[in-house]
Amino acid sequence: MAELTTSELAARLEISRRHATDLVASGAIGGRRLSTGVWLAHSDSVVRYEARARRGKGRKMDPATAWGLLWELSGLRATWLQPSTRSRVGARIREMAPDEIARAVADRTRAYSFTAANPAKAAAGLIATGRAVGSVLDVGLMDDARQVSGYTRQGSVEDYARKSFLVASPSGGDTIYANTLPFDYDGDVMPVAVIAADLAVGTDTRERSGGLRALAELRREWQARH
């Protein structure tokens, strides 16, 4: 796995070396400390940090509004939104490009990385998203059952990970998302716009591109309906 020194990280993020060191030492960016005291940052974790740090057009969305946008973009009705908020969500969909949408809704949840000894068993209690169900987007992606990608149904990510014997790892390929939905969702798979948005801020180039293409198509379909 590729790693960056704090000097390289500082140059990449255009911040001071001290700030870069603090990011790794605090766990905001996954990494490890050598016996010499030098910190190294995991490249995958850096990419995820960059995705979180970027912001979409306009003000940051609160989780309920971000979920509402993705529900509406999926052809569903976000019944928890007030009419005025739903109207603003529609305006955002019209105004924003796919990458702006992906960034604007990214902070509605947090992704945690793990390593699972038995991915199929670990994924069984989750609401599938991202690479686990990429084929539903019809953009040339295949479902990847080798790695976990899903939202908890209830409770914390930490509790689910402990019960499922998942080992926390900044470089792990198994991802669990915190469920911040404003209602209890009983589906086994997240709506298509959620799947696309999660892929669009991922670390895999092909999956990220597929997620953005799917968001573009969903936006076109939404505009045709409205």
N, C-alpha and C positions, 0 to 999 in steps of 0.2 A: 504494500500500500504506500502511495506517495505521501510524503510529509514535507512541510515547510518550516524553515527556521522562523523565529519571530521577526528577524530582519526582512525576510522574504514576505512574510505575512503583512508587516507594516507597509512595505512598498505596494503590495497588491491592494490593500484596503485604503491606502493613502492616509495612514495614521502614524502616530509615533511608535517607536519600538516598545516603549513602556506600556502604552495602551494595548499593543498587540500581545505582550506578555500577560497583561492582566486578563485579557479575553480568554486566553488558553488556561491560565492558572485558575480562573473562576469557573471554568467548565462551559462558558458561553460558546466556546469553540472547542471541540474535542481534541485531545492531544495527550502527550506524555512528557514526563520530566526525566531527563537522563541523570545518571549518577553525578555528572559534573554540574548539575543544576540548570542545564540548558533545557528550554522548553521546545518541543516540536509539535506542530499542529497537523492534524489529519486533513488531507486535502478534501475528502468528501464532506467533512464537517465544515470546512471553510466555504464550500459551495452552498451548503444549506444556510449558513450564516448570511451569506451575501443575498440569498433569496429572501430571507426574513427581513433583512435590512432595507431592501428596496421598497419603495412605496409607489402605489398607483397614483393616477391622476386625482387631484382633489384631496379631501380630508380622508383620514383613515376611517374605515367602517368598523362599527361595533359588531361583535359576533352575530347577534340576532339579525342585523341588517345584511351582513355578508352571507349568512346562510339563506336569507330570503332571496337575495340576488341569484344565488346558485339554484334555488328551487324554481324560481321563475324562468331562468335560462333553460332549465330541464323540461319546461312545459308543464310544470306543476304550479299550484297556487300557494303562496306563502301566507297562510291564513293568520299567522301571528302578527303580521305587520299591519300597522295603522294605514288607512288609505293614503294619507299624505306621504308616509314613508315609502309605501309601495310605488307611488308616483315618482318619487325621487330615485328609487331603484331603477325604474324604467328609463329615466333620463340618463342614469349612469351607463346602462347597457347600450343605449344609443350612442353615447359619446365616447366610450372607452374602447381601445383596441384590445385584442385578446390578451396580450402580455400585461396590459394595464389592469385588466380584470383579474388575472391570476395573482398579481402582486397586491391588489386592493383587498382581496379576500383571504390572503395567506395568513394573516394574524388572527383569524377566527379560531385557530387551533394551534397545537404544538405537536410536532412529530418527534417521537422518541425512537432511538435505534437500539436494536437488540440482536442477539444471536440465539436462534432457536435450534434445539437438538432435534425436534420433530415439528417442522413447519406446519404440516397439515393439522396436527393436533392443536398447535398453538393458535392457528387461525380459525378454528372451529367456532369459537364464541364471539368472533368479531363481525362487524359490518364491513364487508369487503369494499376496497377502493383501490385506486392506482393500478399498479402493474398486475395485481392479482386478478383483475377483471378488465384489463385493457381492451380486449376484443370487442366489448360492447360499444366502443366508440366508433368502430368501423373506419379506422385510419391505418390499418395494416399492422396493428400490435396484437400479439398473442398473450393469452392469460399466462402468468408465471406463477405456478403453484409451488415453486421451489423456495419462494421467499414469502414471508408474512407481510401483508399490507392491509390494515383495517383499523376501524374505530372501535373503541370500547362501547359496550351497550349501556353500562352503568358502572359507577365506581371509578376509581382512579386508575391511571395507566400502571402505576407502581403495584397496586393490588393485583391487577390482572397479570402482570409480568411475573409476580411472585407465585401465583397459583398455577401459572402455565410453565414455570421453570425456565423463563427467559433470562438470559444474562445480558445486562446492560453493556453496550459496546458502541463507542462513537463511530467505529468503522463497520458495525454490523449491518447486514443487508436486510434485516427484518424490521419493519417499521410499524409502530402502533401510534395512532393519533388520539389525542384527547377529545372526547365527545362533549362539545359545548352547544349542541343543538338545544333550542328553547322548548323542545317537546320530546316525548319518547317516540323514537322511530323504530318500528318493528320489522323493517325490511332486512333482508340478508345482504343486499348490495346497495351502495349509495347511489343516488340519482346521477345521471350521466355527467352533468356539469361539475359535480363534486369530484368525480373520478378524473375528469379532464383537468380541473384546476389543481388537483394534487399532483398529477403527472407533470403539469406545466412548471412547477417550481421544484422538481426533483433534480437529481444529480446526473441521471443518464441522458445523454444528448438526444438519442432517438426517441425515448419516452417523452422528454420535454417537448420536442418538436411535435410529436403526435398529440400531446395534450393541447398545445396551442392551436393546431389545426382543428381539433375537435371543438374547442371554444369558439373559433371563427365560424364554423358551420352552425353551431348552436345559436350563435348571435344572429346569423343570417336567417335562420328559421324563426327565431323570436321576432325579428323585424318584420318578417312576412306575415306573422300572426297579428302584429300590432301596427 
